[in-house]
Amino acid sequence: MIIYILRSLINSVSIIAILSFILSKVSVIRQLISKEKSSYTDKIIFSIFFGLLGIVGTYSGAPVEGALANSRIIGVFVGGLFGGPFVGMLSGVIAGMHRFAIDIGGFTALACAISTTVEGIMAGLLSKKFFESKNKWLFALFFGAIAEVIQMLIIIIVAKPFDLAIELVNIIGIPMIIANGVGISITIAIVNSVLKDKELEGAFQAERALKIANETLHHFRQGFNFQTADKVSEIIFEMTSFKAVALTNTRIILAHKGEGEDHHNSGDIIKTGLTHSVLSSANYKIANSPNEIGCEKDKCKLKSAIIVPLKEGEKIVGTLKLYKKKGNTISPTEVKLALGLGSLFSTQIELRKIEENKELATKAELTALQAQINPHFLFNAINTIVSLIRTKPDKARELLIHLGFYFRKNLYKSQELVDLYTELEHINSYLEIEKARFGDKLEVRFNIEKDLEIKIPPLLIQPIVENSIKHGIMNSIEGGNVSISAYNKNEMIEIVVEDNGEGMNDEKIKSILDEKNQKDSIGLLNVHKRIQLVYGDEYGINIKSQKDIGTKVTILLPKEEVLI
């Protein structure tokens, strides 16, 4: 008899295990099991599911002495462990009441109904400990066996006559305790595998999101426009299982890849009502049917979607839309992927805006700094030419030509970079005017490395040359000389302006690059700040000077950024 009962119970456990495995692969059941927080509706569905497994256990049982050796407890106990007290109790009531209803008046009917409910509640109360345990299958095996022992005790207490209850427990007790304990453990392992699949899927989706973010980052640096949207939507389409991917701004479709390209065209006004809802509410929306999507075209094959708002700070600038061809198929993992991508893209859009504002501010500051130089030079040049108009009109005319040439070149100061020889032409024009002021007292030498092809910010060297003449040589009775050099040095390009003028002490050198102490050395600070704006704080000018010996100003620039 015991072998017969064990064989029947093994068959019953096998049926429930196979059924659990099959049902756990159904997307709706998978979503319910994998939810971190469940609503009461979810819990009721959950209870019905595990209650039905309990009913299957009843029907697959074997008749013994007017009772049933069954595996009803497996579904109920597993439901309680995973769903908590509410699910355990409700699934126990469902399976227990069914057992009572199919054998009203049977001598174990009431006892089985009570024990099934009690075991469900017991499993629910153990739920917290179950999730904290490291070996969940072993936990389920141990407490599942104890639950069956409790069922045997309830049968002995409730079932009448007492001697028949004792005889029944002697026959079915050990087989049911062993078989159902193992069955609960096996079913737990199957259901737990669903959760592990979810974790693996979540990790895969996180990795995929990071890959997509990495692939799209350099595109978003070009701005949020048609070209960027086209590339980004193509990347998402190729790297995910979505049947269509679209990006919009607040008015029009920027790009659409995949199903629906025939009527969701780039440049078209946004067609779907769901997209308008997302733009107005600033919250993501999920559509599980074509009606919810709200596409204007009849027989559109896109059946479900998730649409996520894209933000620039708090401002809505567009949407990311991910579509599928089957209804009600957007999984929780795909929702997380979409929200993650939406957050990453919003961050990239905002960073691009910050970069644009920084670039505009840098250009505005560069223009302002360049504007400081020209009035200073122009004032000196006009004074020199005025002094020559009566005494040397031809020389004055020549200087006017040089001045015109200088300012004609200076019209291109808005350019971010100019080649070195354009800058040297500026200096030549400047020096011709200065030589007219100082005559033979000023000597200038150039030492430019052969074939040195570099681009530098405009008006970079001339202010330093001007400073050397004005502060280094002008006050000397004998005059002096200025040398201008440019060459490669390790990973740097060095441009050196050196004079043998009166020089300065260390305190003066420190004050030159201090904005608080600026008087006559605005040109050097100007150059220093402009270099740092373009290349970074580690670059700029270096000043070395000795009193009555001269001054050496070295411009340090990164080689890789200035070589042509």
C-alpha positions in Angstrom: 0.0 0.0 0.0 2.7 2.4 0.9 4.5 1.9 -2.4 1.2 2.4 -4.2 0.7 5.7 -2.3 4.3 6.9 -3.0 3.9 6.1 -6.7 0.7 8.1 -6.9 2.1 11.0 -4.9 5.2 11.1 -7.1 2.9 11.2 -10.2 1.0 14.0 -8.6 4.1 15.9 -7.6 5.4 15.5 -11.2 2.2 16.9 -12.7 2.3 19.9 -10.4 6.0 20.5 -11.1 5.5 20.3 -14.8 2.5 22.6 -14.6 4.4 25.0 -12.5 7.3 25.1 -15.0 5.0 25.7 -17.9 2.9 28.4 -16.2 6.0 30.1 -14.9 7.0 30.7 -18.5 3.8 32.6 -19.3 4.6 36.3 -19.4 1.7 37.4 -17.2 2.6 34.9 -14.5 6.3 35.8 -14.7 5.5 39.5 -14.3 3.3 38.7 -11.2 6.0 36.5 -9.6 8.8 39.0 -10.3 7.1 42.1 -9.0 8.8 43.6 -6.0 5.6 45.2 -4.8 2.2 43.7 -5.5 -1.2 45.3 -5.4 -4.2 43.5 -3.8 -5.4 42.7 -7.3 -2.0 41.0 -8.0 -2.3 39.1 -4.7 -5.8 37.9 -5.6 -4.6 36.6 -9.0 -1.6 35.1 -7.3 -3.9 33.3 -4.8 -6.1 31.9 -7.5 -3.1 30.6 -9.4 -1.7 28.7 -6.5 -5.1 27.7 -5.3 -5.7 26.1 -8.7 -2.4 24.2 -8.3 -3.7 23.0 -5.0 -6.9 21.8 -6.7 -4.8 20.0 -9.4 -3.0 18.3 -6.4 -6.4 17.1 -5.1 -7.6 15.6 -8.4 -4.3 13.9 -9.0 -4.4 12.2 -5.6 -5.1 8.5 -4.9 -8.1 7.2 -2.9 -7.2 5.5 0.3 -9.6 4.2 3.0 -12.3 6.8 2.1 -9.8 9.7 1.8 -7.3 11.0 -0.7 -3.5 10.8 -0.5 -2.8 14.0 -2.4 -0.3 16.8 -3.1 -2.8 19.7 -2.6 -0.5 21.4 -0.1 2.2 22.0 -2.7 0.5 24.9 -4.5 -0.9 26.4 -1.4 2.4 26.3 0.6 4.5 27.7 -2.3 2.0 30.5 -2.8 2.2 31.4 0.9 6.0 31.4 0.9 6.2 33.7 -2.1 3.1 35.8 -1.6 2.9 36.2 2.2 0.0 35.7 4.6 -2.8 37.1 2.4 -1.9 34.8 -0.6 -1.2 31.8 1.7 -4.6 32.1 3.4 -6.7 32.8 0.3 -5.1 30.1 -1.8 -5.5 27.7 1.2 -9.2 28.7 1.4 -9.7 28.1 -2.3 -8.1 24.7 -2.4 -9.5 23.7 1.1 -13.1 24.7 0.2 -12.8 22.8 -3.0 -11.7 19.7 -1.2 -14.6 20.1 1.2 -17.1 20.7 -1.6 -16.2 17.6 -3.7 -16.7 15.2 -0.7 -19.3 16.8 1.6 -19.9 14.4 4.5 -16.6 12.5 3.9 -14.9 11.7 7.2 -11.7 13.7 6.2 -13.4 16.5 4.2 -13.6 19.1 7.0 -10.1 18.1 8.4 -8.5 18.5 5.0 -10.2 21.9 4.4 -9.0 23.2 7.8 -5.5 21.8 7.5 -5.1 23.2 3.9 -6.0 26.7 5.2 -3.8 26.4 8.3 -0.8 25.3 6.2 -1.4 28.2 3.8 -1.4 30.7 6.7 1.7 29.0 8.1 3.6 29.4 4.9 2.5 33.1 4.6 3.9 33.7 8.1 7.2 32.1 7.1 7.4 34.2 4.0 9.8 36.8 5.4 12.2 34.2 6.8 11.9 32.3 3.6 13.2 35.2 1.5 16.0 35.8 4.1 17.2 32.2 3.9 20.2 31.3 1.8 19.1 27.8 0.8 15.4 28.4 -0.1 14.8 24.9 -1.4 16.1 23.4 1.9 14.0 25.8 3.9 10.9 24.8 1.9 11.7 21.1 2.3 12.0 21.3 6.1 9.0 23.4 6.8 6.9 21.7 4.1 7.5 18.4 5.9 6.5 20.0 9.2 3.3 21.4 7.5 2.4 17.9 6.5 3.0 16.6 10.1 0.5 19.4 11.2 -2.0 18.2 8.6 -1.7 14.6 10.0 -2.4 16.0 13.6 -5.4 17.9 12.4 -6.8 14.8 10.7 -6.4 12.9 13.9 -8.1 15.6 16.0 -10.9 16.6 13.6 -11.7 13.4 11.6 -14.3 11.0 13.1 -14.3 8.2 13.9 -10.9 8.5 15.7 -9.7 4.9 15.1 -10.2 5.3 11.4 -8.3 8.6 11.5 -5.4 6.9 13.3 -5.4 4.1 10.7 -5.4 6.5 7.8 -2.5 8.6 9.2 -0.5 5.4 9.7 -1.0 4.6 6.0 -0.6 8.0 4.3 1.5 9.9 6.9 5.1 9.1 6.0 4.5 8.9 2.2 2.8 12.4 2.1 5.3 14.0 4.5 8.2 12.8 2.3 6.6 13.3 -1.2 5.0 16.7 -0.5 8.0 18.0 1.3 10.2 17.1 -1.7 7.4 18.4 -4.1 7.3 21.8 -2.3 11.1 22.0 -2.5 11.1 21.2 -6.3 8.3 23.7 -7.0 10.2 26.4 -5.0 13.3 25.7 -7.1 11.2 26.1 -10.3 9.5 29.3 -9.3 12.8 30.7 -7.9 14.4 30.1 -11.2 11.8 32.6 -12.6 13.2 35.3 -10.2 16.8 34.4 -11.1 15.8 34.7 -14.8 14.4 38.2 -14.0 17.7 39.2 -12.2 19.7 37.9 -15.2 17.4 39.7 -17.6 17.7 42.9 -15.5 21.5 42.7 -15.5 21.5 42.1 -19.3 19.2 45.1 -19.8 21.4 47.3 -17.6 24.4 46.2 -19.6 22.5 46.9 -22.8 21.5 50.4 -21.6 25.1 51.2 -20.8 26.2 50.0 -24.3 23.5 52.1 -25.9 24.5 55.1 -23.8 28.1 54.6 -24.8 27.2 54.3 -28.5 24.9 57.4 -28.5 27.0 59.7 -26.4 29.1 61.2 -29.2 25.9 61.7 -31.3 24.2 63.7 -28.5 27.2 66.0 -28.4 26.1 67.3 -31.8 22.8 68.4 -30.3 19.3 67.0 -30.2 18.3 67.2 -33.9 17.3 65.2 -37.0 20.8 63.7 -37.5 21.3 62.8 -33.9 17.8 61.3 -33.6 18.3 59.2 -36.7 21.6 57.7 -35.5 20.3 57.1 -31.9 17.0 55.5 -33.0 19.0 53.2 -35.3 21.3 52.1 -32.5 18.4 51.3 -30.2 16.5 49.5 -32.9 19.6 47.3 -33.7 20.5 46.6 -30.0 17.0 45.8 -28.6 14.0 43.6 -29.5 11.6 46.5 -30.1 9.9 46.5 -33.4 10.1 50.3 -33.8 12.0 53.1 -32.2 11.2 56.8 -32.5 12.4 60.1 -31.2 10.5 63.4 -31.3 10.8 66.9 -30.1 7.7 68.7 -28.7 6.2 69.1 -32.2 7.5 66.7 -34.8 9.0 63.3 -35.4 12.8 63.6 -35.6 13.3 59.9 -36.5 11.4 56.6 -36.7 13.0 53.2 -37.3 11.3 49.9 -37.9 7.6 49.0 -38.3 5.5 52.0 -39.3 8.1 53.9 -41.2 5.6 54.2 -44.1 3.4 56.6 -42.1 5.5 57.8 -39.2 7.9 59.9 -41.2 10.7 62.1 -40.0 9.6 65.7 -40.1 5.9 64.9 -39.7 3.8 66.4 -37.0 3.4 64.1 -34.0 0.4 61.8 -34.8 -0.2 59.6 -31.7 -2.4 60.8 -28.9 -0.3 59.0 -26.4 2.8 61.0 -27.3 0.8 64.3 -26.8 -0.3 62.9 -23.4 3.3 62.2 -22.4 4.4 65.7 -23.5 1.7 67.4 -21.6 2.0 65.3 -18.4 5.8 64.9 -18.3 5.2 61.3 -17.2 5.9 58.1 -19.1 3.0 56.1 -20.5 2.5 52.5 -21.4 0.0 51.5 -24.2 -1.2 47.9 -24.4 -3.4 48.2 -27.5 -3.6 50.3 -30.7 -6.4 52.3 -29.3 -4.2 53.4 -26.4 -1.4 54.3 -28.7 -3.8 56.5 -30.7 -2.2 56.3 -34.2 -4.4 57.9 -36.9 -3.6 55.3 -39.5 -6.0 52.3 -39.7 -4.4 48.9 -39.4 -1.2 50.2 -37.9 0.8 47.1 -36.8 2.2 48.7 -33.7 0.1 47.2 -30.8 1.9 48.2 -27.6 4.4 50.9 -26.6 6.2 52.7 -23.9 6.8 56.5 -24.3 9.2 58.3 -22.1 9.7 62.1 -21.8 13.1 63.6 -22.6 14.0 66.6 -20.4 16.5 69.4 -20.4 16.6 70.1 -16.7 12.9 70.5 -15.9 11.9 71.4 -19.5 10.3 68.7 -21.7 12.2 68.7 -25.0 10.9 65.5 -26.6 10.1 61.8 -26.2 11.6 58.4 -26.7 9.1 55.9 -28.1 9.6 52.1 -28.1 7.0 49.9 -29.9 6.1 46.3 -30.2 3.8 44.5 -32.7 1.9 42.5 -30.1 -0.5 43.9 -27.5 0.2 43.9 -23.8 3.8 42.8 -24.2 5.8 45.6 -22.5 7.5 43.8 -19.6 8.7 45.5 -16.3 12.3 45.0 -17.4 11.6 46.8 -20.7 9.9 49.6 -18.7 13.1 49.9 -16.7 15.2 49.9 -19.8 13.1 52.6 -21.4 13.2 54.8 -18.3 16.9 54.2 -17.9 17.5 55.3 -21.5 15.2 58.3 -21.1 17.2 59.4 -18.1 20.5 58.9 -19.8 19.4 60.7 -22.9 18.0 63.6 -20.9 21.3 63.9 -19.1 23.2 63.9 -22.4 20.9 66.5 -23.8 21.3 68.7 -20.7 25.1 68.3 -20.8 25.2 69.3 -24.4 23.2 72.4 -23.6 25.7 73.2 -20.8 28.6 72.8 -23.3 26.9 75.1 -25.8 26.4 77.7 -23.1 30.0 77.3 -22.0 31.2 77.7 -25.6 29.1 80.8 -26.1 30.4 82.3 -22.9 34.0 81.4 -23.8 33.6 83.0 -27.3 32.0 86.1 -25.7 34.8 86.4 -23.2 37.4 85.9 -25.9 35.8 88.7 -28.0 35.8 91.0 -24.9 39.4 90.2 -24.1 40.5 90.8 -27.7 38.5 94.1 -27.7 40.6 95.3 -24.8 43.8 95.1 -26.9 42.8 97.1 -30.0 42.0 100.5 -28.5 45.3 100.4 -26.7 47.3 99.7 -29.8 45.2 102.0 -32.0 45.8 104.9 -29.6 49.6 104.5 -29.7 49.6 104.0 -33.5 47.5 107.2 -34.2 49.8 109.2 -31.9 52.8 108.0 -33.8 51.3 108.8 -37.3 50.1 112.2 -36.2 53.6 113.1 -35.1 54.9 112.2 -38.6 52.3 113.9 -40.8 54.1 117.2 -41.0 57.7 116.2 -40.8 57.6 112.9 -42.8 54.4 112.6 -44.7 55.6 109.7 -46.8 56.5 107.8 -43.7 53.1 108.7 -42.2 51.4 107.3 -45.4 53.5 104.1 -45.2 52.5 103.7 -41.5 48.8 104.2 -42.4 49.1 101.4 -44.9 50.6 99.2 -42.2 47.9 100.2 -39.8 45.2 99.4 -42.4 46.8 96.1 -43.2 46.9 95.3 -39.5 43.2 96.0 -38.9 42.2 94.3 -42.2 43.8 91.2 -40.7 42.2 91.9 -37.4 38.7 91.6 -39.0 39.3 87.9 -38.7 39.7 88.0 -34.9 36.4 86.2 -34.4 38.1 83.1 -35.7 39.0 80.7 -32.9 42.4 80.0 -34.4 44.8 81.5 -37.0 48.0 80.2 -38.3 51.3 81.4 -36.9 52.4 83.3 -40.0 49.1 85.4 -39.9 50.0 86.3 -36.4 53.5 87.2 -37.4 52.2 89.5 -40.2 50.2 91.3 -37.4 53.4 91.8 -35.4 55.3 93.1 -38.5 52.7 95.7 -39.1 52.8 96.7 -35.4 56.6 96.8 -35.3 56.8 99.1 -38.4 54.7 101.6 -36.4 56.8 101.1 -33.3 60.1 101.4 -35.1 58.9 104.8 -36.4 58.6 105.8 -32.8 61.9 104.4 -31.6 64.1 104.4 -34.7 67.4 102.6 -34.2 66.8 102.1 -30.5 64.6 99.1 -31.4 65.9 95.9 -32.9 63.7 92.9 -33.5 64.8 89.3 -34.3 62.7 86.3 -35.4 63.7 82.7 -34.7 60.9 80.5 -36.0 61.5 76.7 -36.3 61.6 75.7 -39.9 58.3 74.1 -41.2 56.5 74.8 -38.0 52.9 74.8 -39.0 50.6 75.6 -36.0 47.3 77.4 -35.3 47.0 79.7 -32.3 44.4 82.1 -30.9 44.5 85.5 -32.8 46.4 88.5 -31.2 48.3 86.2 -28.9 51.9 87.3 -29.5 51.5 91.0 -30.3 50.4 92.1 -26.8 53.5 90.5 -25.3 55.8 92.2 -27.9 54.0 95.5 -27.2 54.6 94.9 -23.4 58.3 94.2 -24.0 58.7 97.4 -26.0 56.6 99.6 -23.7 57.8 98.4 -20.3 61.2 96.9 -21.1 62.9 99.1 -23.7 61.1 102.4 -24.0 62.5 103.7 -20.8 66.1 102.8 -21.7 68.3 105.5 -23.2 70.2 103.0 -25.2 67.1 101.1 -26.4 67.2 97.4 -26.8 66.2 94.4 -28.8 63.4 91.9 -28.8 63.5 88.3 -30.0 60.5 86.3 -31.0 61.0 82.5 -31.1 58.7 79.5 -31.7 59.6 75.8 -31.6 58.7 72.3 -30.5 59.7 71.2 -27.1 58.7 67.7 -25.8 54.9 67.6 -25.8 54.6 71.4 -25.9 54.8 74.3 -28.4 56.8 77.2 -26.9 56.6 80.7 -28.2 59.1 83.0 -26.5 59.3 86.8 -26.5 62.5 88.0 -24.9 63.9 91.4 -24.4 67.0 93.0 -22.8 65.2 95.8 -21.2 65.1 97.0 -17.7 63.5 93.8 -16.2 61.5 93.6 -13.0 61.6 92.0 -9.6 59.7 89.0 -8.3 57.0 91.0 -6.6 56.1 92.7 -9.9 56.1 89.3 -11.8 53.5 88.0 -9.3 51.3 91.0 -9.6 51.2 90.9 -13.4 48.9 87.8 -13.4 46.8 89.0 -10.5 43.6 90.6 -11.7 43.3 92.6 -8.5 46.6 94.5 -9.1 46.2 95.3 -12.8 47.3 98.7 -14.1 49.6 98.7 -17.1 50.1 95.0 -17.7 46.6 94.1 -18.8 48.0 92.7 -22.1 49.9 89.9 -20.4 47.0 88.9 -18.2 44.7 89.1 -21.2 46.9 86.6 -23.1 47.2 84.3 -20.1 43.4 84.1 -19.6 42.7 83.6 -23.3 45.1 80.6 -23.4 43.5 79.1 -20.4 40.0 79.6 -21.8 40.9 77.7 -25.0 43.3 75.0 -23.7 42.8 74.7 -19.9 44.3 76.0 -16.7 47.6 74.0 -17.1 48.6 76.2 -20.0 49.3 79.9 -20.3 52.3 82.2 -20.0 55.5 81.9 -17.9 57.4 85.0 -16.9 61.1 85.1 -15.9 62.9 88.5 -15.4 65.9 90.0 -13.7 66.2 93.7 -12.9 68.4 95.5 -15.4 68.9 92.3 -17.5 65.7 91.7 -19.2 62.5 89.7 -19.4 61.5 86.4 -21.0 57.8 85.5 -21.5 57.1 82.0 -22.6 53.8 80.9 -24.1 53.0 77.3 -23.4 50.6 75.5 -25.8 49.6 71.8 -26.1 51.3 70.4 -29.2 48.5 68.0 -30.2 45.9 70.8 -30.3 47.9 73.4 -32.3 49.8 71.5 -34.9 48.2 71.7 -38.3 
